[in-house]
């Protein structure tokens, strides 16, 4: 019920088409918006995102959905940059641009990596994600 209220609040503020909304293991609120709705969702200079964070009193992340799994993963891990993302029969490998990016992708105790994996598994049938 709470998620429905949050989704309604998001839609009224941004007028972007929302695909999904959930809270992850790190207690961050994720909004998955339809393709080409990212600009509407964020607002001018991030005004919609900032307003939502204040109203909901929690960190949020807005991700643009894409039917291509590799592009969707790129959107989920943004603003981190990668050299390459490959899909070999459901096993995703991400080549990090440098060691700092690699560390941020994995996180303490692989928390960030497992979180990214669970988000992607909501929409695509994959086995696992590995960082190279």
N, C-alpha and C positions, 0 to 999 in steps of 0.2 A: 504494500500500500504506500509506503514511504517512497519507494522508487517511482511509482506512478505519479506522485505529487512532484517529485524532482523533474521527471520527464516533462510534465505539463508546464512547470516553471521555465525550463529550458526552452521549450517551444514558444512560449509567450514572449520571452525576452529576445530570442534570436530569429525566430520564424524560419529556422533551418529545418529540413526534414531529418528527423532523428530515427535511426535504425535500432539502436539499443542503448541501454544505460545500466551500469553495474558498478559495484564497489569491489576492488581487488584485494589481494592479501595484505597490501601495504596501506589499506584504508584510503586509497585514492579513488575518487569518483571518475569513471570513464564514460564519456559520451561518444558513441559511434554514430557519425552522421553519414548520410547518403553521399554518393559521388557528386562532386562539384558544389557541395554545400558548405565547404570549409570557411569560405569568406564570410558568409552570412552567420555562421556559428560563432566565429571569433569576434566579429564586429570591427568597426574602425578602430585601429590602434589597440585592439584587444579589449575593447570596452565591454562587450558581452561576457567574455571570459572572466574579466576582473569583477564585474557585477555579480556573476554567479558564485564566484569564490567567496565574496563578502556575504552574500545572502545565505549561502549554505554552510559557511564557516568551515570549509575543508578544501584541500587541494583538488583541482580537477585537471583532466587531460581530455582534449578533444581530438579524435582520430577520424580521418576520412576513410570510409570503407572502399574497397576495391575488389572486384571479383577475381582478380589475379592474386594468388597467395603471396608471391614475392613482392609485389607492389604494396600489398596490405601490410606485410611485415616491415617494409621500409617506412610506411606511415606510422606504425605502432612505435618504432624505435626512434623516430624523429625527435629531436634535432641531431642525434648521433649519426655520423657518416660511416658508410661501409665501403670497402673496395668492391665486394661482390656478394651476392646472395644466390645460392644454388639449391635446387630441389631435386633430390635423387630418390624417387619413389616414396615420398613422404618424410624423408630425412632431410631437414633443412640445415645447410651449413652457411654461416655468416663469416666472411673474412673482414675482420675489423681493420680500420684504417691505421691504427697505432695501438700501443699498449694501454694508453689511458682509456681510449674508447672501448677496448676489449674488457678492461676492468669494470667500466660503467655498464656495459652490456650484461656482464655476468653478475656483478653485485656481490655483497657479502653473503657467503653460504649459498651462492647461485640463486639468490632470491629474485633478482631482476630477470634472469634468464627463465626461471620457472614461471614467473608472472607473465612474461611475454608469450611463452609457450601456451599457457592456459587461455590467454586472450585469443590467440590464433586458432586454438582448438575449438573455440566456440563457433567458428564459422567454416573451418576447413578441416578435412581429415588428414592429419599429419601424425607422424610417430614422435619425433623429437626435434629440437633445435640445438645445434652445436655452434660454438664460437671457435674460429680458427685464428 
